[in-house]
């Protein structure tokens, strides 16, 4: 048998490229139809898999695992406290680009927001149309620790997942915070953390309150507002 020439191989290569384009188009067309059917009410039989397909462009085992772990944690702690702790840096002062009258030196401040709620259900709440995942919580309270604005306690009028500074929690949960201020790098900070159940939440504030006494009364007030 005669070995294929270089031109033969190039022709085969071009044919494979065209075949790959056809397959990719068919894949996307099929995926788009599956996503549209799920949005219209059809299901794979599992709400988490449905949501991952709609939001991640197909089955994503890592994403599905995250939602399953969250849902299990909510189910195991129904009736207990839930806490989300979010951290970010905000700029304060003058960056030197505008008028300098009455300006302060530009620097980065570490902000922390605490979202406290009572777990009222066992299942995550999926909004396929808006590609959002909400939590099975009743009333929720936010209190924020800010060097620039102090601490305030506020009852939320929307789900806490709509109030996060970072946006989609899925992309930031347990991810390290990259700090611009060198002083904020002395301790490792995470962008977003979740705590489930009274014991875990109380333990978190027990440790934190030894460092930041002023938050103790705000945590107590938040619990009182929640009836916990």
RAFENWO-V764273 format. One record per helix or strand. SS is the DSSP state (hx for helix, st for strand). FROM is the first residue (numbers start at 1). LEN is the number of residues. If there is no record, write none. Layout:
# RAFENWO-V764273
SS|FROM|LEN, SS|FROM|LEN
This chain:
# RAFENWO-V764273
hx|6|34, hx|47|10, hx|61|16, st|81|12, st|94|1, st|105|1, st|107|13, st|125|3, st|132|3, st|137|10, st|150|6, hx|160|3, hx|169|3, st|173|1, st|176|1, hx|182|4, st|190|1, st|192|5, hx|198|12, hx|214|13
